[in-house]
Amino acid sequence: MRLIKAKLRRFATASFLTSVIMVLAGFCIITNTAGNHRIYFNSSIPLTIRLNSSTPANYLAPIEAAAQTWKNVQGSFFEFNFGPTTTTSGPGQDGINLLFFDLQGVNFPPPTSVIAFSQTFTTTSGGYRAIESDLVWNARDFPPSPTGAPGAQDLQSVVTHEFGHHLGLDHTGLPGGASSGCGPQVQAAAMWWSSSSGDTSKRRLHVEDIMGVSVLYPSWRLQGTVTLGPTPVNGYPLWFRGTKASWVGPVENPIGSRFNRSGYVVDTLYTDISGQYASYIIDQSFDLIADGFGYERDSTRIQFNPPGGIGVTQTIVRNVQLQQTPIAAFSGTVRDAATQAPVQAWVRFYGVGDPNGLTASFLTPASGSFSANLPSKEFYRVVVSPVAPYVDNVEIQNFYLDPAGNSLNVDVQKAEVLIVDDDAGASYQTTYKATMERLGMPSRTFSIADSGATPAAVLAAFPQRPLLIWFTGNDTQNSLTPAERLVIVDHLVGGGRAIITGQNIAEYSQAGDTLLARYLGIQFNGNSTALFLRGFAGDVIGNGVNYLMTGGPGPQNSKDIISIVPGSIGTPTPTLYYSVGSDSSLYAGVRVVGPNNAWGATYFSFGLEGMSPARQDTFILRSIRYFNDFVTGVQTSPNPTIPNEFVLGQNYPNPFNPTTQITYGLPERSSVRITIYNSLGQQIARLVDDTKPAGYHTVVWNGRNTVGASVSSGVYLYTMEIEEGSRFVQTRKLVLIR
């Protein structure tokens, strides 16, 4: 009903909310409580509009253009005509469809943010019927501009919007303020709920505006029934190519006393429980495609007649008789990637487009063989989940099942790492899985929340003890149960290695706890609110650490300070501390070695998932290298292509002309800069300025500067800087000979 000035300051927020809530475009129709559209009946069309006699002459062209905008909609037979001027200057049910520019603001008592309003009078006689509409513009506070002048409201844009209300369309956009809008929409639509000054877009109609008026005043309607034999098919998709379809929702009352219905513009319609579908259409010809999962494709060219005029809606009935695709066998074997021995696994088939999501699921026998009879001529996502000690899942995307059948052998890797997800149902395991993928280490995840048990049986399935990463996320008082602590102790006693991370673990541990006090040699000593985490110089875990504890998911609001307990079974060494002034006794992490180097552990009294991925990678990678330095037995190794320290290689060839290569190595994911300088220390070129994954990388310099010009012969310097904590800076020389 009103157009609001606040658009400028709300645009960013509204746009964000639109993208988050729903991506569908749509429209909003004014209704009564019964859901009947408020429309002008055919006997009242074309609608004759009368301008107040004070209307400036240069306003006429933009006003007529606004009316023509709606008249040009194919699929709508609503029309505006203009009658003689009138002296009426306010809204009222007086038989006049008024358009008045209120220069004195008589209709707008201050203060107000209303630019203009459209008031339509209705009657229920013979239906929910519009009988008169008045448009009044607050020209005192919001002067109209035929050209969209700065500081003024674009005349054509606002009139187009208000004429949309005349037709029976409501505001689109989220309800708020004086707006009664419904449905998430695009801001440039004619019926968006607010306006900005100086807008020169002329409110060109978007598809949601066009579809909205076509639903109110339709020329073309398509409907039909989808059946399989005599049985209606519920939820079957029909695709529209060359036009759009519409779906109108239930009655809403989002604000005030205004009732309306959100409508959505879609490319696909779905049949209802009786197998029926129906939609108003905005294009005269298009393709209707029935192509649901498990059925043969059916495509029909739909051709409507030209619009028939006021009150004439042409209906085409297109019924679809479905034919199922042939059933074919999808078979194969799950095998050990190294030995080709069979592996038992869960095998799940997800048909692309299958409304049920999961098409088939079963556990293979010990032979690892599987076979499923599935609809052919379809694409599938195949997820193989082998039993322990193998990795969680192997996925095959978009595998096409031929009518003659297909076979697929799936090779799976044994896991080197068991990640125990003990975060009370959160989803932080994805961050640890991502670290393992970046380090090239196959891993398996065990969720305490999903299984309701400890991972003792899974650990027992590993022929050699894996690296154990146990994290507790945001869990608090019961973050490690007594049974879970004993599982970790048993793993260590058996010669294992463990990375334990999480806030509150120490805080809610009993005095003399078997895991922390007796084996790891630590106890709770308070909470820390420090923002900075520092490491002890020269320590294999903490060296060079100087981190602001932000950048990752999850709150870190209960970080434990720990202290050393004398007489423990393991030998703890502090590696990290919370930085408060010059105090380095607020320990945040330790590394622990068992008697005779039999086992090893690192303990972090905060959640690694609460740090950036690069920092999480750093602590896990350094822990692994620490374990490999002393723990006997089978070692878990990260990708051998990852160096143990930062490396800046000598360029090759050197001297060079015209290009040379520079190799550098990163032990962890890092922010890297490699810069070329001349002998005076002036920057010549920046070769790398990016975050790079762990591993070896190569960059080429072509002897040109930042603007692409060739530089002269001479000696140049190249420097590599690792930005996080300024942990590494190295410079080398290179020689260019022209």
C-alpha positions in Angstrom: 0.0 0.0 0.0 2.9 2.3 0.7 6.3 2.9 -0.8 9.0 3.5 1.8 12.0 5.9 1.7 14.2 3.7 3.9 15.3 1.6 0.9 18.8 3.0 0.8 19.8 2.0 4.3 18.1 -1.3 4.2 19.2 -2.5 0.8 22.2 -4.5 2.0 20.4 -6.2 4.8 17.3 -7.0 2.7 19.4 -8.4 -0.1 21.3 -10.7 2.3 18.1 -11.9 3.9 16.6 -12.6 0.5 19.6 -14.8 -0.5 19.6 -16.7 2.8 15.9 -17.4 3.2 15.0 -18.5 -0.3 16.4 -18.3 -3.8 13.1 -18.5 -5.6 11.8 -15.4 -7.3 8.2 -14.6 -6.7 5.4 -12.2 -6.4 2.7 -11.2 -3.8 -1.0 -11.1 -4.5 -3.6 -9.2 -2.4 -6.4 -11.5 -1.3 -9.2 -11.8 1.2 -9.2 -14.3 4.1 -10.7 -16.9 1.7 -7.7 -16.5 -0.6 -9.7 -14.8 -3.5 -7.6 -12.4 -5.5 -8.6 -8.8 -5.5 -9.1 -8.0 -9.2 -11.0 -5.7 -11.5 -13.7 -7.6 -13.2 -13.9 -7.6 -17.0 -16.7 -5.1 -17.0 -14.4 -2.5 -15.3 -11.5 -2.9 -17.8 -9.9 -0.9 -19.2 -9.5 1.1 -16.1 -9.9 4.9 -16.7 -7.5 7.0 -14.7 -8.0 10.8 -14.1 -5.1 13.1 -13.2 -5.6 16.1 -11.0 -5.7 19.3 -13.1 -2.5 20.6 -11.4 -0.4 17.8 -12.9 2.6 19.2 -14.8 2.6 18.6 -18.5 6.0 16.9 -18.5 4.7 14.3 -16.1 2.3 12.8 -18.7 4.8 10.9 -20.7 6.4 9.0 -17.8 2.9 8.2 -16.4 1.7 6.8 -19.7 4.9 4.8 -20.0 4.2 3.3 -16.6 0.7 2.3 -17.7 2.1 0.9 -21.0 4.6 -1.2 -19.1 1.8 -3.3 -17.6 -0.3 -3.3 -20.8 2.7 -4.8 -22.7 2.8 -7.9 -20.5 2.0 -10.9 -22.7 -0.4 -13.1 -20.7 -2.2 -10.1 -19.2 -5.2 -8.3 -20.7 -5.3 -5.6 -18.1 -5.3 -2.1 -19.6 -5.2 1.5 -18.4 -6.8 4.5 -20.2 -6.6 8.1 -19.2 -9.7 10.3 -18.9 -10.3 14.1 -18.4 -8.5 15.8 -15.5 -10.2 16.4 -12.2 -10.0 18.7 -9.3 -10.3 15.9 -6.7 -7.2 16.0 -4.5 -7.7 13.1 -2.0 -8.7 9.5 -1.9 -12.4 8.6 -1.6 -15.0 6.3 -3.0 -16.3 8.9 -5.4 -16.3 7.0 -8.8 -13.0 8.6 -9.8 -9.7 6.6 -10.3 -7.5 9.5 -9.1 -3.8 10.3 -9.7 -2.8 13.3 -7.6 0.6 14.8 -6.8 0.1 16.4 -3.3 2.5 19.4 -3.3 1.3 20.6 0.1 1.4 17.2 1.8 -2.3 17.5 2.8 -2.7 13.7 2.7 0.6 13.1 4.5 0.8 14.5 8.1 4.4 14.8 9.1 6.6 13.1 10.1 6.2 10.4 7.4 8.4 8.2 5.2 5.6 7.4 2.8 6.4 8.5 -0.8 3.0 7.5 -2.3 0.1 5.2 -1.7 -2.5 3.4 -3.8 -5.9 3.0 -2.1 -8.2 0.6 -3.8 -11.9 0.3 -2.8 -13.4 -3.2 -2.9 -16.7 -5.0 -2.7 -17.7 -8.6 -2.0 -20.7 -8.2 -4.3 -20.2 -10.9 -6.9 -16.8 -11.7 -5.6 -13.7 -10.0 -4.1 -14.0 -7.1 -6.5 -12.0 -3.9 -7.0 -14.2 -1.0 -8.0 -12.0 2.1 -7.7 -8.3 3.0 -7.1 -6.7 6.3 -6.1 -3.0 7.1 -6.3 -1.7 10.0 -4.1 2.0 11.1 -4.2 3.7 13.0 -1.3 5.2 15.6 -3.6 6.0 17.9 -0.6 8.6 15.5 1.0 9.5 13.4 -2.1 9.4 15.5 -5.3 8.9 13.5 -8.4 11.4 13.6 -11.2 10.6 12.7 -14.8 14.4 12.0 -15.3 15.4 10.4 -12.0 17.2 13.5 -10.7 19.5 13.2 -7.7 17.5 13.7 -4.4 14.2 13.0 -6.1 12.0 10.0 -6.8 11.9 8.6 -10.3 8.4 9.4 -11.6 8.0 6.4 -13.9 9.4 3.9 -11.4 7.1 4.9 -8.5 3.9 5.2 -10.7 4.7 1.7 -12.2 4.9 0.4 -8.7 1.6 2.0 -7.6 -0.2 0.8 -10.8 0.9 -2.7 -9.8 -1.1 -2.2 -6.6 -4.1 -1.1 -8.8 -3.8 -4.5 -10.6 -4.0 -6.3 -7.2 -0.3 -7.0 -6.6 1.1 -6.4 -3.1 4.6 -5.5 -2.0 7.3 -8.1 -2.5 10.1 -8.4 0.0 10.1 -9.0 3.7 7.4 -7.5 5.9 8.5 -4.5 8.0 7.6 -1.0 8.9 4.6 0.2 6.9 5.1 -2.6 4.4 2.8 -5.6 4.2 5.1 -7.4 1.8 5.3 -11.1 1.5 7.8 -13.5 -0.1 11.5 -12.9 -0.7 12.1 -10.9 -3.9 14.7 -9.0 -5.9 15.1 -5.4 -5.1 14.9 -4.2 -8.7 11.4 -5.7 -9.2 8.6 -3.1 -9.8 6.8 -4.3 -6.7 9.8 -4.3 -4.3 8.6 -2.7 -1.1 10.8 0.4 -1.1 12.4 3.0 -3.4 15.6 5.1 -3.5 15.9 8.6 -4.7 17.5 9.2 -8.1 16.6 5.7 -9.3 16.7 5.8 -13.1 15.8 2.1 -13.7 12.2 3.1 -14.7 11.1 0.0 -12.7 11.4 -2.4 -15.7 9.3 -5.4 -14.9 11.0 -8.5 -13.8 9.7 -12.0 -14.3 8.1 -12.0 -10.9 6.1 -8.9 -11.7 5.0 -10.3 -15.1 4.0 -13.7 -13.5 2.1 -11.9 -10.8 -0.1 -9.9 -13.1 -0.5 -13.0 -15.4 -1.9 -15.0 -12.5 -4.4 -12.2 -11.8 -5.4 -11.5 -15.4 -4.4 -14.7 -17.3 -4.4 -15.4 -21.0 -2.8 -18.9 -20.9 -3.2 -21.8 -18.6 -1.6 -25.3 -18.8 -2.9 -28.2 -16.8 -3.0 -32.0 -16.8 -2.5 -35.3 -15.0 0.5 -37.6 -14.8 -0.3 -41.3 -14.5 1.5 -44.6 -14.5 -1.0 -47.0 -16.1 -4.3 -46.0 -14.3 -2.5 -44.7 -11.2 -1.9 -41.0 -10.6 1.7 -40.2 -9.7 2.3 -37.8 -6.8 5.3 -35.4 -6.7 6.3 -36.0 -10.3 8.5 -33.2 -11.8 7.5 -31.3 -15.0 10.2 -29.0 -16.5 9.4 -25.9 -18.5 11.9 -24.9 -21.1 11.3 -21.5 -22.8 8.9 -20.2 -20.2 8.3 -20.1 -16.5 5.6 -21.6 -14.3 4.0 -20.3 -11.2 3.0 -21.6 -7.8 0.8 -19.7 -5.4 0.9 -20.3 -1.7 -1.6 -20.1 1.1 -3.2 -17.0 2.6 -0.8 -15.0 4.8 -1.3 -12.0 7.1 2.3 -10.9 7.7 1.5 -7.4 9.0 -1.5 -5.2 9.8 -4.8 -6.2 8.4 -3.6 -6.9 4.9 -4.1 -10.5 3.6 -2.0 -11.8 0.7 -0.6 -14.9 -1.0 3.0 -15.4 -1.9 3.6 -16.6 -5.4 6.8 -18.2 -6.7 8.2 -18.3 -10.2 9.6 -21.8 -10.9 11.1 -23.8 -13.8 9.6 -27.0 -12.4 6.1 -28.0 -11.2 5.3 -31.1 -9.2 2.1 -33.1 -9.4 -0.2 -33.1 -6.3 -1.6 -36.2 -4.6 -4.1 -36.8 -7.4 -1.3 -36.6 -10.0 -2.5 -33.2 -11.3 -0.6 -30.0 -12.1 -1.7 -26.6 -13.3 0.0 -23.2 -13.9 -0.6 -19.9 -15.7 2.0 -19.3 -18.4 3.7 -16.2 -19.6 5.0 -17.4 -23.0 2.9 -18.5 -26.0 5.1 -21.4 -26.9 7.6 -23.6 -25.0 8.6 -27.2 -24.2 7.0 -29.2 -21.4 9.4 -32.0 -20.3 8.4 -34.9 -18.1 11.7 -36.5 -17.0 11.4 -37.9 -13.5 13.7 -40.5 -12.1 13.1 -44.0 -13.3 10.8 -43.0 -16.2 11.4 -42.5 -19.9 11.7 -38.9 -21.0 8.6 -37.3 -22.5 8.9 -33.9 -24.3 6.0 -32.0 -25.8 5.9 -28.6 -27.6 3.1 -26.5 -26.2 1.7 -23.8 -28.5 -1.0 -21.4 -27.4 -3.0 -19.1 -29.6 -2.4 -15.4 -29.4 -4.0 -13.7 -26.4 -7.8 -13.7 -26.8 -8.6 -10.3 -25.1 -10.4 -9.3 -22.0 -11.9 -12.2 -20.0 -10.6 -14.9 -22.3 -8.2 -17.5 -20.9 -7.1 -20.3 -23.2 -6.5 -23.7 -21.4 -4.4 -26.5 -22.8 -4.7 -29.9 -21.2 -1.5 -32.1 -21.5 -1.8 -35.4 -19.8 1.3 -37.6 -19.4 1.3 -41.4 -19.4 4.6 -42.5 -17.9 6.8 -45.4 -19.0 9.3 -46.9 -16.6 12.9 -47.3 -17.7 14.2 -50.9 -17.8 15.6 -52.4 -14.6 19.3 -53.3 -14.9 22.0 -54.8 -12.6 24.6 -52.6 -10.9 27.2 -55.0 -9.5 30.8 -55.0 -8.3 33.3 -55.7 -5.5 34.8 -53.6 -2.7 38.5 -54.3 -2.5 41.6 -53.4 -0.4 43.5 -50.8 -2.5 46.8 -52.3 -1.6 46.2 -56.1 -1.6 43.0 -56.4 -3.7 41.5 -58.5 -0.9 37.7 -58.3 -0.5 36.4 -55.8 2.0 33.0 -55.8 3.7 31.2 -52.4 3.3 27.9 -50.6 3.2 27.0 -49.7 -0.4 24.4 -46.9 -1.0 23.0 -45.8 -4.3 21.6 -42.3 -4.7 19.8 -41.8 -7.9 20.3 -38.3 -9.3 16.7 -36.9 -9.3 15.3 -39.7 -7.2 12.6 -38.1 -4.9 13.3 -40.7 -2.3 17.0 -39.6 -2.1 18.3 -43.1 -1.3 17.5 -45.6 -4.0 19.1 -48.7 -2.5 21.3 -49.6 0.5 22.8 -52.8 1.8 25.8 -54.4 3.7 27.9 -56.6 1.5 29.0 -60.0 2.7 32.6 -60.7 3.7 33.3 -61.3 0.0 32.7 -57.5 -0.7 30.6 -58.3 -3.7 27.4 -56.4 -4.3 24.6 -56.3 -6.9 21.5 -54.2 -7.1 18.7 -54.1 -9.6 18.0 -50.4 -10.3 16.3 -48.2 -12.9 18.6 -47.8 -15.9 19.2 -44.8 -18.1 19.9 -42.8 -14.9 22.9 -41.4 -13.1 23.8 -42.5 -9.6 26.0 -41.3 -6.8 27.5 -44.4 -5.2 28.8 -44.2 -1.6 30.8 -47.1 -0.3 31.4 -47.1 3.4 33.8 -50.0 4.3 34.0 -51.4 7.8 37.0 -50.5 10.1 39.9 -50.2 9.7 39.2 -48.6 6.3 38.4 -44.9 5.5 34.9 -43.6 6.1 33.6 -43.3 2.5 34.5 -43.6 -1.1 32.2 -41.8 -3.5 31.6 -42.3 -7.2 29.8 -39.3 -8.8 27.4 -39.4 -11.8 27.8 -43.1 -12.6 25.5 -43.9 -15.6 23.6 -47.2 -15.4 23.3 -48.7 -18.9 20.2 -50.8 -19.7 22.6 -53.8 -20.2 23.9 -53.3 -16.7 27.2 -52.1 -15.3 30.0 -53.4 -13.0 32.1 -51.3 -10.8 35.0 -52.4 -8.5 35.7 -50.0 -5.7 39.2 -49.9 -4.1 39.4 -48.6 -0.5 42.3 -47.5 1.7 43.1 -48.5 5.2 42.9 -45.5 7.6 46.1 -44.3 9.3 44.1 -42.0 11.6 41.0 -42.5 13.7 39.2 -39.2 14.4 36.9 -39.5 17.4 34.1 -36.9 17.2 33.1 -36.2 20.8 31.6 -32.8 20.3 28.1 -33.5 21.6 26.5 -33.6 18.1 28.2 -30.5 16.5 29.8 -30.9 13.1 33.5 -30.0 13.8 34.7 -33.3 12.5 34.7 -31.8 9.0 37.6 -29.5 10.0 39.7 -32.5 11.2 38.8 -34.5 8.1 39.9 -31.5 5.9 43.3 -31.4 7.8 43.9 -35.1 7.1 43.1 -34.6 3.4 45.5 -31.7 3.2 48.2 -33.8 4.8 47.5 -36.7 2.5 46.6 -39.1 5.4 43.6 -41.5 5.0 41.4 -41.2 8.1 38.2 -42.7 9.6 35.7 -40.9 11.8 33.9 -42.3 14.9 31.0 -40.2 16.3 30.2 -40.7 20.0 26.8 -38.9 19.6 25.8 -41.2 16.7 27.0 -44.5 18.1 26.3 -43.9 21.7 29.4 -45.9 22.6 33.2 -45.6 22.8 35.4 -46.4 19.8 37.0 -49.4 21.6 35.8 -51.9 19.1 36.8 -49.8 16.1 40.3 -49.4 17.5 40.5 -53.1 18.0 39.8 -53.6 14.3 43.0 -51.9 13.4 45.9 -54.4 13.0 48.3 -51.7 14.1 47.3 -48.8 16.4 46.4 -45.7 14.4 47.0 -42.1 15.3 44.1 -41.2 17.5 42.7 -37.6 17.3 40.1 -37.1 20.1 38.3 -33.8 20.2 35.4 -32.6 22.4 34.3 -29.4 20.7 31.9 -27.3 22.8 31.0 -30.2 25.1 31.3 -29.1 28.8 30.9 -31.0 32.1 30.9 -34.5 30.6 33.3 -33.9 27.8 35.2 -37.1 28.5 33.4 -39.9 30.4 35.4 -42.3 32.6 34.9 -45.0 30.0 36.2 -42.8 27.2 39.2 -41.8 29.3 40.0 -45.5 29.8 39.8 -46.1 26.0 42.5 -43.4 25.5 44.6 -44.9 28.3 44.4 -48.4 26.8 45.4 -47.0 23.4 48.5 -45.3 24.9 49.5 -48.4 27.0 49.3 -50.5 23.8 51.9 -48.2 22.2 49.6 -45.8 20.5 49.8 -42.0 19.9 47.0 -39.6 20.6 46.2 -35.9 20.0 43.6 -34.8 22.6 42.0 -31.3 22.2 39.1 -29.5 23.8 38.2 -26.9 26.3 36.8 -28.0 29.7 38.4 -31.5 29.6 40.8 -30.6 32.4 38.3 -28.4 34.2 35.8 -31.2 34.7 38.4 -33.9 35.5 38.5 -35.4 38.9 41.7 -35.0 41.0 44.1 -37.8 40.3 42.2 -38.7 37.0 43.8 -41.7 35.4 44.2 -40.2 32.0 45.2 -36.6 32.7 46.9 -36.8 36.1 48.5 -40.3 36.1 49.4 -40.7 32.4 49.7 -37.2 30.9 50.9 -35.5 34.2 48.6 -32.5 34.1 45.7 -30.9 36.0 43.3 -28.0 35.8 44.6 -24.6 37.1 41.8 -22.2 36.1 40.3 -20.7 33.0 41.9 -18.2 30.5 40.4 -15.3 28.7 43.6 -14.5 26.9 43.4 -13.8 23.2 46.9 -14.7 22.3 48.5 -18.2 22.3 52.3 -18.4 22.3 54.8 -21.3 22.1 58.0 -22.0 23.9 61.1 -21.2 21.7 62.8 -24.2 20.3 60.0 -26.6 21.2 59.0 -29.0 18.5 55.3 -28.1 18.9 55.4 -24.5 20.1 58.4 -22.9 18.4 57.4 -19.7 16.7 53.7 -19.8 17.7 52.3 -16.4 18.3 48.6 -16.7 17.4 45.5 -14.6 17.9 43.0 -17.3 18.8 40.4 -16.4 16.2 39.7 -17.5 12.7 37.9 -20.9 13.0 34.5 -22.3 14.0 33.2 -22.8 17.5 33.4 -20.6 20.6 36.5 -20.7 22.7 35.1 -19.2 25.9 36.3 -21.7 28.5 40.0 -22.4 27.7 41.6 -24.4 30.4 44.9 -23.4 32.1 46.8 -26.5 33.0 49.8 -27.2 35.3 52.2 -30.1 35.7 51.6 -32.9 38.2 54.7 -34.6 39.5 55.2 -38.3 39.5 53.1 -39.2 36.5 53.6 -42.3 34.3 54.3 -40.1 31.2 56.8 -37.3 31.1 55.0 -34.0 30.1 56.8 -31.0 28.6 54.9 -27.6 28.3 54.7 -26.5 24.6 52.2 -23.6 24.6 51.0 -21.0 27.0 48.3 -18.3 27.1 49.9 -14.9 26.8 49.2 -12.5 29.6 52.0 -9.9 30.0 55.3 -11.7 30.5 53.8 -14.7 32.4 54.6 -17.9 30.6 53.3 -20.3 33.3 49.7 -20.3 32.0 50.2 -23.6 30.1 47.9 -24.3 27.2 49.5 -27.4 25.8 51.9 -30.2 26.6 53.7 -33.0 24.8 54.0 -36.3 26.7 56.3 -39.3 26.1 55.6 -42.7 27.8 58.2 -44.8 29.6 60.9 -46.1 27.3 59.4 -44.0 24.5 56.6 -46.6 24.3 53.8 -44.1 23.6 53.2 -40.4 22.9 50.5 -37.8 23.3 49.9 -34.1 22.8 47.3 -32.3 24.8 45.7 -28.9 23.8 43.5 -27.3 26.5 41.5 -25.5 23.8 39.7 -26.7 20.7 41.9 -26.9 17.6 38.7 -26.5 15.5 38.5 -23.0 17.0 41.6 -21.9 15.1 42.2 -21.2 11.4 42.7 -24.3 9.1 46.4 -23.4 8.7 47.0 -23.3 12.5 45.1 -26.5 13.0 47.2 -28.2 10.3 50.3 -26.8 12.1 49.6 -28.4 15.5 48.5 -31.7 14.1 51.5 -32.0 11.7 54.0 -31.0 14.4 52.4 -33.6 16.7 52.8 -36.3 14.1 56.4 -35.4 13.6 57.0 -35.4 17.3 55.6 -38.9 17.6 57.6 -40.1 14.7 60.8 -38.9 16.3 60.7 -41.3 19.2 57.7 -43.7 19.3 58.7 -47.2 18.3 56.7 -49.4 16.0 54.8 -48.4 12.9 54.8 -44.7 12.2 52.2 -42.6 10.6 53.6 -40.3 8.0 52.1 -37.3 6.3 52.5 -36.9 2.6 56.2 -37.3 1.7 56.0 -34.4 -0.6 55.5 -32.1 2.4 58.8 -30.7 3.8 59.7 -30.6 7.5 60.4 -26.9 7.5 60.1 -23.8 5.3 62.4 -23.9 2.3 63.3 -21.2 -0.3 65.3 -22.9 -3.0 67.9 -21.3 -5.3 66.5 -20.2 -8.6 67.3 -22.3 -11.7 68.9 -21.6 -14.1 71.0 -18.9 -12.6 72.2 -16.7 -14.3 69.1 -16.8 -16.6 67.5 -15.4 -19.7 64.6 -15.1 -20.3 62.9 -17.0 -17.4 63.9 -18.8 -14.2 62.1 -21.0 -11.8 62.0 -20.6 -8.0 61.0 -23.6 -5.9 59.8 -23.2 -2.3 58.5 -25.6 0.3 55.9 -25.2 3.1 55.5 -27.6 6.0 52.0 -26.4 6.5 49.3 -24.3 4.9 50.7 -20.8 4.9 50.3 -17.2 3.7 53.2 -16.6 1.4 54.8 -13.7 -0.3 57.7 -14.0 -2.8 59.0 -10.6 -4.0 61.7 -9.5 -6.4 63.9 -6.5 -5.4 66.7 -4.6 -7.2 70.0 -3.9 -5.5 68.7 -0.7 -4.1 65.9 -2.6 -2.2 63.2 -1.3 -4.5 60.3 -3.7 -5.3 60.4 -4.9 -8.9 57.7 -7.7 -9.0 55.5 -9.7 -6.6 55.5 -13.3 -7.8 53.4 -14.9 -5.0 50.9 -13.3 -2.6 48.5 -16.0 -1.6 47.7 -18.8 0.9 49.2 -22.0 -0.3 48.8 -25.6 0.9 51.6 -27.6 2.5 54.1 -29.0 0.0 56.6 -27.9 -2.6 55.6 -25.2 -5.1 57.3 -23.6 -8.1 56.9 -20.0 -9.5 58.5 -18.6 -12.7 59.9 -15.1 -13.1 60.1 -13.8 -16.7 62.4 -10.9 -16.0 59.6 -8.3 -16.1 58.4 -5.8 -13.5 54.9 -5.2 -12.1 53.8 -3.3 -15.2 55.1 -6.0 -17.6 58.2 -4.1 -18.8 61.5 -6.0 -19.2 64.1 -5.1 -16.6 67.8 -4.7 -17.3 70.6 -7.1 -16.7 71.9 -7.2 -13.1 71.8 -8.8 -9.7 68.4 -9.0 -8.1 67.1 -10.3 -4.7 64.1 -12.5 -4.1 62.6 -12.9 -0.7 60.1 -15.3 0.8 58.0 -14.2 3.8 55.6 -16.3 5.8 53.1 -13.8 7.2 51.6 -15.7 10.1 53.7 -14.7 13.1 56.5 -13.6 10.8 57.9 -17.1 11.3 60.1 -17.2 8.3 61.9 -14.7 6.1 64.7 -15.6 3.7 66.4 -13.8 0.8 68.5 -15.1 -2.1 70.3 -13.6 -5.1 69.6 -14.2 -8.7 71.4 -12.8 -11.9 69.7 -11.7 -15.1 71.8 -11.6 -18.3 70.3 -9.9 -21.3 
